[in-house]
């Protein structure tokens, strides 16, 4: 019979579930892929393009700026150069995963 599981049951079942960390890891994998693809591809053109025109008010944080902020928190300044090397970028992603995993986290009931 189907039933909703509690957060406690999900934590026990999957050991550790952090959606935000998983999404950020996927974003880093994707951004590394985009950096490595050919210049002529549409995705690459969009990724490297700059919007023209002016904005009124406080500028909103762009997606890439948020990703770069996360990379700076990891003390990664030359991330584009590291992303070109697939093996080195894989090690960055492993580091990211290790930074986000909890150390013996107690779950309250």
C-alpha positions in Angstrom: 0.0 0.0 0.0 1.3 3.5 -0.9 1.8 6.0 1.9 3.8 9.2 2.4 7.1 8.7 4.1 8.3 11.0 6.8 11.6 13.0 6.5 13.1 10.8 9.2 12.2 7.6 7.1 13.7 9.2 4.0 16.9 10.1 5.8 17.3 6.6 7.1 16.5 5.1 3.7 18.9 7.2 1.6 21.4 7.8 4.4 21.9 11.5 3.4 19.6 13.5 1.2 20.6 17.1 0.3 18.8 18.2 -2.7 20.6 21.6 -2.9 24.1 19.9 -2.9 23.0 17.4 -5.5 21.7 20.2 -7.8 24.9 22.3 -7.3 27.0 19.2 -8.2 24.9 18.7 -11.4 25.3 22.4 -12.3 29.1 22.1 -11.9 29.1 19.0 -14.1 27.1 20.8 -16.8 29.1 24.0 -16.7 32.3 22.0 -17.1 30.7 20.4 -20.2 29.7 23.7 -21.7 33.2 25.1 -21.2 34.7 22.2 -23.1 32.3 22.1 -26.1 33.0 23.8 -29.5 32.7 27.5 -30.0 30.1 27.2 -32.7 27.5 25.4 -30.6 24.4 27.3 -29.6 24.7 26.5 -25.9 28.3 27.8 -25.9 27.3 31.0 -27.6 24.5 31.7 -25.1 26.7 30.8 -22.2 29.4 33.3 -23.3 27.1 36.1 -24.5 26.5 39.3 -22.6 23.1 40.9 -22.4 23.0 44.4 -23.9 20.9 47.3 -22.7 20.3 48.8 -19.3 18.3 47.7 -16.3 16.5 49.8 -13.8 16.8 49.2 -10.1 19.0 46.8 -8.3 20.4 44.2 -10.7 19.3 40.7 -10.0 21.9 38.0 -9.4 22.5 36.0 -12.6 22.7 32.2 -12.6 26.4 32.2 -13.6 27.2 34.8 -10.9 25.7 32.5 -8.3 27.8 29.5 -9.6 31.0 31.6 -9.6 30.2 32.7 -6.0 30.0 29.0 -5.0 33.3 28.3 -6.8 35.0 31.3 -5.0 33.8 29.8 -1.6 35.6 26.7 -2.6 38.7 28.9 -3.3 38.7 28.1 -7.0 39.7 31.2 -9.0 40.8 29.7 -12.3 37.8 27.4 -12.7 37.5 27.8 -16.5 41.1 26.5 -17.0 40.4 23.6 -14.7 37.1 22.8 -16.4 38.9 22.3 -19.7 40.7 19.3 -18.3 38.0 16.7 -17.8 39.9 14.7 -15.1 40.8 17.8 -13.1 37.2 19.0 -13.2 36.0 15.7 -12.0 38.2 16.1 -9.0 36.7 19.5 -8.3 33.2 17.9 -8.4 34.4 15.3 -5.9 35.8 18.1 -3.6 32.4 19.8 -3.8 30.6 16.7 -2.8 33.0 16.1 0.1 32.5 19.7 1.3 28.7 19.4 1.4 28.5 16.0 3.2 27.7 16.3 6.9 29.9 15.1 9.7 27.7 12.7 11.8 24.6 14.8 11.7 22.0 14.2 14.4 18.4 14.1 13.3 15.8 15.5 15.6 12.4 13.9 15.9 
